[in-house]
Amino acid sequence: MASQFLGLPVSIVHNIGTNIYGVIEGVDGTTLKLKNVKINDQAIDYDYEIDGSDILDLQVLREQKTPREKPKKSKKSPAKTAPMNGPIKLITGSGRKENSRSGTGSANGDIFATGNHSDNIQDDFDFEANLNKFDKKGVFDEFKKQDTSTSRLVDNNRISAKYRHDENVLSDSSVISADVSKKLQLKIEKGGRFCPLANPLQIIELEREAFMDFGLSEETLTENSGRTICSLVLELLGGSRRMNASNHNSPPLVTIFCGIGRSGLRGLAAARHLLNHDIHVVVCKPATRYSDDASILREVQRLEKLGVTVSEPNLIEKVLDEQEAPTELIIDALAGIEFSILDMFGGDPAPVEDTYKMIEWINRKRISKLSIDLPAGLDSSTGDLCARDSEGTIGQCIEPKWVLSLGIPVSSLVYWKNKWATGHSECHFYVGDIGIPRAAFQSRSMKRLGQLRFGPDYYLKLVQG
């Protein structure tokens, strides 16, 4: 059945808002293979595959044909009823009912009597005079007062101009503008290739496949993530221009705020790598009663053995005041994509409120901030600000200057950027390689994500496309 669709041009709306145009080259299960592809009107030089679950809308495009001549109206005369013996005779008289029960008809003759009785047609009823009594203008003016065109689509489509298939024909207030649609994309700054985006479940599933099918461990991905975070941080702090043996200034101070999940664990690993590159590091770990995860405890113990200052949340402000130099960069590894802050502490409102107070304190600091995967305080599925209590009170999120996505960017990141972060300073996006095997992208559900290639780099800068 799929062969009947081969070669058809299609227009696809991706579930993240991308407009994709191309020609169907093949159908593999639920995966659609396209050639001659344009993404948001920008041609790409490679074939494109999209999974059916990522398609929001699909339309088959037909080649525009010259308008066909309208069929000429038939000149056939209307169908005639069977002829009668003579013209129909109209009812005459003063309007009184005749006795219809009489089989012989009335004195004035049968209603449908036949014969040539046209002389009996009466002109008693003056149609013109009675029509003049009807105030048409007043009635139609009343209709116009009570009627609006807002609910009639046909009226909205009365346009004088012709539009291309990719132009907006609705009012600006009713649809997302083309500029915003393009901003719901990320592409790699080097080369301009589009960067695939994934939802949180896809990212977690991809890492699970790396564990289960290819023998990688969580510790391996954690270590790779820490190194990638460290590499980007060194560049943001000045790179080789500043980090060299001839620079006798005191090393920069980086403060890392870690949560209890995947991102927090990777933030702790980054602290070790930064220490190896002569960066002064202070770590704010989760409160002791919530940091009983074996992996987090192991990373904290390693840092303490290396002499890194590790602080509880309620003491971090005092610890930072005691440092010889001010913090130059804050790393936000509080939440990530696994869960919201409200869900992080098992429903206990006290640590949730403490975490939001910490976010407010971080935002007040005029210090550059780097968020890991997603700014803390955001819903990883929607990009909206999370509730901070059971009553639905909306909280804040970290306001970063940079966001580093580990492995694959989460799609909610760009929704947050366009909806909530437009009033803040410019935020820059990066994606980092954490060592997920290329073979893990071969499954049908992950093949689209495998279009991200790092080449010789461990992280890539992204721009909105």
C-alpha positions as CSV (number, residue, x, y, z in Angstrom):
1,M,0.0,0.0,0.0
2,A,2.9,2.4,0.7
3,S,4.0,2.3,-2.9
4,Q,1.1,4.5,-4.0
5,F,2.5,7.4,-2.0
6,L,6.1,7.2,-3.5
7,G,7.0,10.4,-5.4
8,L,4.3,12.5,-3.9
9,P,5.3,16.0,-2.7
10,V,4.1,16.6,0.9
11,S,4.0,19.4,3.4
12,I,4.6,18.3,7.0
13,V,4.2,20.2,10.2
14,H,6.5,18.7,12.9
15,N,5.1,18.5,16.4
16,I,7.6,21.2,17.5
17,G,6.3,23.6,14.8
18,T,8.7,23.0,11.9
19,N,7.4,23.3,8.4
20,I,9.0,20.5,6.2
21,Y,8.5,20.1,2.4
22,G,9.8,17.2,0.4
23,V,9.1,14.3,-1.9
24,I,8.3,10.8,-0.4
25,E,11.1,8.5,-1.2
26,G,10.1,5.6,1.0
27,V,8.0,4.4,3.9
28,D,9.5,2.1,6.5
29,G,6.9,1.1,9.0
30,T,6.0,4.4,10.7
31,T,9.1,6.2,9.4
32,L,8.7,8.5,6.4
33,K,11.8,9.0,4.1
34,L,11.9,12.3,2.1
35,K,14.1,13.7,-0.6
36,N,14.5,17.2,-2.0
37,V,13.8,18.5,1.5
38,K,13.2,22.1,2.6
39,I,12.9,22.9,6.3
40,N,11.3,26.3,6.9
41,D,12.0,27.1,3.2
42,Q,15.7,26.3,3.6
43,A,16.9,23.5,1.4
44,I,19.1,20.7,3.0
45,D,21.6,18.6,1.1
46,Y,20.6,15.2,2.6
47,D,17.6,12.9,2.7
48,Y,15.4,13.3,5.8
49,E,13.6,10.8,7.9
50,I,10.7,11.6,10.2
51,D,8.9,9.2,12.6
52,G,5.1,9.2,12.4
53,S,4.8,10.1,16.1
54,D,6.6,13.4,15.3
55,I,4.1,14.5,12.6
56,L,1.5,17.0,13.7
57,D,0.0,17.5,10.3
58,L,0.6,16.1,6.8
59,Q,-0.8,17.3,3.4
60,V,-0.1,15.9,0.0
61,L,0.7,18.7,-2.4
62,R,-0.6,18.6,-6.0
63,E,1.1,20.3,-8.9
64,Q,-0.8,23.5,-9.7
65,K,-2.7,23.0,-12.9
66,T,-4.1,25.6,-15.2
67,P,-7.7,26.4,-14.4
68,R,-10.1,24.3,-16.4
69,E,-12.8,26.0,-18.3
70,K,-16.0,25.9,-16.6
71,P,-18.4,23.5,-18.2
72,K,-20.9,25.3,-20.3
73,K,-24.3,25.3,-19.0
74,S,-26.7,23.0,-20.8
75,K,-29.2,24.8,-22.9
76,K,-31.7,22.1,-22.4
77,S,-35.1,23.4,-21.5
78,P,-36.5,22.5,-18.1
79,A,-38.3,19.2,-17.9
80,K,-41.9,19.5,-18.8
81,T,-44.8,17.8,-17.2
82,A,-47.1,15.7,-19.2
83,P,-49.3,18.0,-21.4
84,M,-52.8,18.5,-20.4
85,N,-55.7,19.0,-22.8
86,G,-55.7,22.7,-22.2
87,P,-54.2,25.4,-20.0
88,I,-54.6,25.2,-16.3
89,K,-57.5,27.2,-15.0
90,L,-56.7,29.3,-11.8
91,I,-59.1,29.6,-8.9
92,T,-61.2,32.6,-9.2
93,G,-63.7,34.4,-7.0
94,S,-63.6,36.3,-3.8
95,G,-61.6,33.8,-1.9
96,R,-64.5,31.9,-0.4
97,K,-64.0,28.1,-0.1
98,E,-65.8,26.1,-2.6
99,N,-67.5,22.9,-1.7
100,S,-64.8,20.3,-2.7
101,R,-67.0,17.4,-1.8
102,S,-69.2,17.8,-4.8
103,G,-68.0,15.5,-7.6
104,T,-69.3,17.9,-10.3
105,G,-67.3,20.9,-9.2
106,S,-68.5,24.4,-8.3
107,A,-70.5,26.9,-10.3
108,N,-67.3,28.7,-11.3
109,G,-65.9,25.5,-12.8
110,D,-63.5,22.8,-11.7
111,I,-60.1,24.0,-10.4
112,F,-58.2,22.0,-13.0
113,A,-60.8,21.9,-15.7
114,T,-59.4,21.7,-19.2
115,G,-60.2,23.6,-22.2
116,N,-59.4,27.2,-23.4
117,H,-60.4,29.2,-20.3
118,S,-57.7,31.8,-20.3
119,D,-60.3,34.5,-20.3
120,N,-61.3,33.4,-16.8
121,I,-57.9,34.3,-15.3
122,Q,-58.6,37.2,-12.9
123,D,-56.4,40.2,-12.3
124,D,-57.9,40.8,-8.8
125,F,-54.5,40.4,-6.9
126,D,-52.1,43.3,-7.6
127,F,-48.6,41.8,-6.9
128,E,-46.8,45.1,-7.4
129,A,-48.9,47.1,-5.1
130,N,-48.6,44.6,-2.3
131,L,-44.9,44.2,-2.8
132,N,-44.5,47.9,-2.3
133,K,-46.0,47.6,1.1
134,F,-43.1,45.3,2.2
135,D,-40.2,47.4,3.7
136,K,-37.3,45.4,2.4
137,K,-34.7,47.9,3.3
138,G,-35.8,48.2,6.9
139,V,-35.8,44.4,7.3
140,F,-32.3,43.9,5.8
141,D,-30.9,46.8,7.9
142,E,-32.2,45.0,11.0
143,F,-30.5,41.7,9.8
144,K,-27.2,43.5,9.5
145,K,-27.4,45.0,13.0
146,Q,-28.0,41.5,14.5
147,D,-25.5,39.7,12.3
148,T,-21.7,39.6,12.5
149,S,-19.3,37.9,10.1
150,T,-16.9,36.6,12.7
151,S,-18.5,33.2,12.9
152,R,-18.7,32.7,9.1
153,L,-15.5,31.4,7.6
154,V,-16.6,32.1,4.1
155,D,-16.7,35.8,4.9
156,N,-13.2,35.7,6.4
157,N,-11.9,34.2,3.2
158,R,-13.1,37.0,0.9
159,I,-9.7,38.3,0.0
160,S,-8.6,40.3,-2.9
161,A,-5.0,39.1,-3.1
162,K,-3.6,35.7,-4.0
163,Y,-1.4,33.9,-1.5
164,R,1.3,31.3,-1.8
165,H,0.9,28.0,0.1
166,D,3.3,29.1,2.8
167,E,1.9,32.6,3.4
168,N,-0.3,33.5,6.3
169,V,-3.9,34.3,5.4
170,L,-5.3,34.7,8.9
171,S,-5.0,37.7,11.2
172,D,-1.8,38.0,13.2
173,S,-3.6,37.7,16.5
174,S,-5.0,34.2,15.7
175,V,-1.9,32.4,14.7
176,I,1.8,32.2,15.5
177,S,3.8,34.4,13.2
178,A,6.3,33.0,10.8
179,D,9.2,34.5,12.8
180,V,8.1,32.7,16.0
181,S,7.7,29.4,14.0
182,K,11.3,29.7,12.8
183,K,12.4,30.4,16.4
184,L,11.0,27.0,17.4
185,Q,14.1,25.5,15.7
186,L,17.7,25.0,16.6
187,K,20.4,24.6,14.1
188,I,24.2,24.1,14.4
189,E,26.0,27.4,14.0
190,K,28.9,25.6,12.2
191,G,27.5,24.4,8.9
192,G,23.9,25.4,9.5
193,R,22.5,21.9,9.8
194,F,19.3,21.5,11.8
195,C,19.7,20.0,15.3
196,P,17.1,17.4,16.2
197,L,15.1,17.9,19.4
198,A,13.6,15.2,21.6
199,N,11.1,15.0,24.4
200,P,12.3,14.0,27.9
201,L,11.1,10.4,27.6
202,Q,13.0,9.9,24.3
203,I,16.2,11.2,25.9
204,I,15.8,8.9,28.9
205,E,15.0,6.0,26.6
206,L,18.0,6.7,24.4
207,E,20.3,6.5,27.5
208,R,18.6,3.4,28.7
209,E,19.3,1.7,25.3
210,A,23.0,2.7,25.7
211,F,23.0,0.9,29.1
212,M,21.0,-2.2,28.2
213,D,22.0,-2.9,24.6
214,F,25.6,-1.6,24.4
215,G,27.0,-2.2,27.9
216,L,27.6,1.4,28.9
217,S,27.1,2.3,32.6
218,E,25.5,5.3,34.2
219,E,28.9,6.2,35.6
220,T,30.4,6.3,32.1
221,L,27.9,8.8,30.8
222,T,28.3,10.8,34.0
223,E,32.0,11.0,33.6
224,N,31.7,11.9,29.9
225,S,29.1,14.6,30.8
226,G,31.4,16.0,33.4
227,R,34.2,16.3,30.9
228,T,32.0,18.0,28.3
229,I,30.7,20.5,30.9
230,C,34.2,21.3,31.9
231,S,35.4,21.8,28.3
232,L,32.6,24.4,27.7
233,V,33.2,26.1,31.0
234,L,36.9,26.6,30.2
235,E,36.0,28.3,27.0
236,L,33.4,30.5,28.6
237,L,35.9,31.6,31.2
238,G,38.4,32.7,28.6
239,G,40.0,29.4,27.3
240,S,43.7,29.3,26.6
241,R,43.9,33.1,26.6
242,R,43.4,33.0,30.4
243,M,44.1,29.3,31.4
244,N,47.8,29.2,30.8
245,A,51.0,28.9,32.9
246,S,52.0,32.5,32.3
247,N,48.9,33.9,33.9
248,H,49.7,34.5,37.6
249,N,46.3,35.8,38.6
250,S,44.2,33.8,41.0
251,P,42.1,31.1,39.4
252,P,38.4,31.9,38.6
253,L,35.8,30.7,41.1
254,V,32.9,28.5,39.8
255,T,30.0,27.6,42.0
256,I,27.9,24.6,41.1
257,F,24.4,24.1,42.5
258,C,23.4,20.4,42.3
259,G,20.1,18.6,42.7
260,I,19.4,15.0,43.4
261,G,18.8,13.8,39.9
262,R,20.7,13.0,36.7
263,S,21.9,16.6,36.1
264,G,23.0,17.0,39.7
265,L,25.2,13.9,39.5
266,R,26.8,15.2,36.3
267,G,27.4,18.6,37.9
268,L,29.3,17.0,40.7
269,A,31.5,15.1,38.1
270,A,32.1,18.4,36.3
271,A,33.5,19.8,39.5
272,R,36.3,17.2,39.6
273,H,37.3,17.9,36.0
274,L,37.3,21.7,36.6
275,L,39.6,21.2,39.6
276,N,42.0,19.3,37.4
277,H,42.2,22.4,35.1
278,D,43.1,24.7,38.0
279,I,39.6,26.1,38.5
280,H,38.5,27.0,42.1
281,V,35.2,25.2,42.7
282,V,32.6,25.4,45.4
283,V,29.7,22.9,45.3
284,C,26.3,23.3,46.8
285,K,25.0,19.7,47.3
286,P,21.4,18.7,48.0
287,A,20.3,18.7,51.7
288,T,21.7,15.7,53.5
289,R,18.3,14.1,54.2
290,Y,17.6,14.0,50.5
291,S,21.0,13.1,49.1
292,D,21.0,9.5,50.1
293,D,21.5,8.3,46.5
294,A,24.6,6.1,46.3
295,S,25.9,7.7,43.2
296,I,25.6,11.2,44.6
297,L,27.2,10.2,47.9
298,R,30.1,8.7,46.1
299,E,30.7,11.8,44.0
300,V,30.5,14.1,47.1
301,Q,33.0,11.9,49.0
302,R,35.4,12.1,46.0
303,L,35.2,15.9,46.0
304,E,35.7,16.2,49.7
305,K,38.8,13.9,49.5
306,L,40.2,16.3,46.7
307,G,39.7,19.3,49.0
308,V,36.7,20.8,47.2
309,T,34.4,22.9,49.4
310,V,31.0,21.2,49.5
311,S,28.2,23.1,51.3
312,E,24.6,22.5,52.4
313,P,22.0,24.8,50.8
314,N,21.4,26.7,54.0
315,L,25.1,27.6,54.4
316,I,26.1,28.3,50.8
317,E,25.8,32.1,51.1
318,K,28.1,32.2,54.1
319,V,30.6,29.8,52.4
320,L,30.8,32.0,49.3
321,D,31.4,35.1,51.4
322,E,34.4,33.5,52.9
323,Q,36.1,32.8,49.5
324,E,39.1,35.0,48.5
325,A,37.6,35.8,45.1
326,P,34.0,36.3,43.9
327,T,32.1,33.8,41.9
328,E,32.6,34.3,38.1
329,L,30.2,31.6,36.9
330,I,27.3,29.7,38.4
331,I,26.4,26.3,37.1
332,D,22.7,25.3,37.5
333,A,22.4,21.5,37.8
334,L,19.5,21.6,40.2
335,A,16.7,19.9,38.2
336,G,17.3,19.0,34.6
337,I,14.7,17.0,32.6
338,E,13.7,14.2,34.9
339,F,11.3,15.9,37.2
340,S,10.1,19.2,38.5
341,I,11.3,20.8,41.7
342,L,7.8,20.1,43.2
343,D,8.2,16.4,42.5
344,M,11.8,16.2,43.5
345,F,11.3,15.9,47.3
346,G,8.4,13.6,47.6
347,G,5.8,16.2,48.3
348,D,7.7,17.8,51.2
349,P,6.9,21.6,50.8
350,A,9.8,22.8,53.0
351,P,12.7,21.8,50.6
352,V,10.7,22.9,47.6
353,E,10.3,26.3,49.1
354,D,14.0,26.4,50.0
355,T,14.9,25.5,46.5
356,Y,12.8,28.3,45.0
357,K,14.3,30.7,47.5
358,M,17.7,29.6,46.2
359,I,16.6,30.2,42.6
360,E,15.5,33.7,43.5
361,W,18.8,34.3,45.3
362,I,20.8,33.1,42.2
363,N,18.8,35.3,39.9
364,R,19.5,38.3,42.0
365,K,23.2,37.8,41.6
366,R,24.7,39.6,38.7
367,I,26.8,36.6,37.7
368,S,26.8,34.7,34.5
369,K,24.9,31.4,34.7
370,L,25.1,28.1,32.8
371,S,22.1,25.7,33.1
372,I,22.6,22.0,32.4
373,D,19.9,20.5,30.1
374,L,17.1,22.9,31.2
375,P,16.9,25.9,33.6
376,A,15.7,24.8,37.0
377,G,12.1,25.7,37.6
378,L,10.8,24.7,34.1
379,D,8.5,21.8,33.2
380,S,10.7,19.7,30.9
381,S,7.7,18.6,28.8
382,T,6.1,21.9,28.1
383,G,8.7,24.6,28.8
384,D,6.3,26.4,31.1
385,L,7.2,27.6,34.6
386,C,6.4,25.0,37.2
387,A,4.1,25.3,40.1
388,R,5.9,25.8,43.4
389,D,3.2,24.5,45.7
390,S,0.1,22.3,45.6
391,E,-2.2,25.3,45.1
392,G,-0.6,25.9,41.7
393,T,1.3,29.1,42.5
394,I,3.7,29.7,39.6
395,G,7.4,29.8,40.5
396,Q,10.5,31.2,38.9
397,C,13.2,29.6,36.9
398,I,17.0,30.2,36.6
399,E,17.7,32.9,34.1
400,P,20.9,31.6,32.4
401,K,23.2,33.1,29.9
402,W,24.0,29.7,28.5
403,V,22.3,26.3,28.4
404,L,24.2,23.1,27.7
405,S,22.1,20.1,26.5
406,L,23.8,16.8,27.2
407,G,23.4,14.3,24.4
408,I,20.2,15.8,22.7
409,P,18.5,19.1,23.3
410,V,15.0,18.8,24.9
411,S,12.3,20.3,22.7
412,S,10.8,22.3,25.6
413,L,13.9,24.4,25.7
414,V,13.0,26.5,22.6
415,Y,9.4,26.9,23.8
416,W,10.7,28.4,27.0
417,K,13.1,30.7,25.1
418,N,10.3,32.2,23.0
419,K,7.6,32.3,25.7
420,W,9.4,33.2,28.9
421,A,12.9,34.3,28.2
422,T,12.3,37.0,25.6
423,G,12.5,39.8,28.2
424,H,15.8,38.6,29.6
425,S,19.3,38.9,28.2
426,E,20.2,36.8,25.2
427,C,20.6,33.1,26.0
428,H,22.9,30.9,24.0
429,F,22.5,27.2,23.5
430,Y,25.1,24.4,23.2
431,V,24.8,20.6,22.8
432,G,27.5,18.3,24.2
433,D,28.6,14.8,23.3
434,I,28.4,12.4,26.2
435,G,29.5,9.2,24.4
436,I,26.1,7.7,23.5
437,P,27.1,5.1,20.8
438,R,26.0,5.8,17.2
439,A,24.5,2.3,17.1
440,A,22.0,3.4,19.7
441,F,20.4,5.7,17.1
442,Q,19.6,2.9,14.7
443,S,16.2,1.9,16.1
444,R,13.2,3.2,14.3
445,S,12.2,5.5,17.1
446,M,15.7,7.0,17.5
447,K,16.9,7.2,13.9
448,R,15.8,10.9,13.5
449,L,17.9,11.9,16.6
450,G,21.0,10.3,14.9
451,Q,21.1,13.2,12.5
452,L,23.1,15.1,15.1
453,R,26.8,14.6,14.3
454,F,29.6,16.1,16.5
455,G,32.5,15.5,14.1
456,P,35.8,16.5,15.8
457,D,34.0,18.5,18.5
458,Y,32.8,17.6,22.0
459,Y,30.2,20.4,22.0
460,L,28.5,22.5,19.3
461,K,27.0,26.0,19.5
462,L,23.4,26.2,18.4
463,V,21.4,29.1,17.0
464,Q,17.7,29.6,16.5
465,G,16.7,28.8,13.0
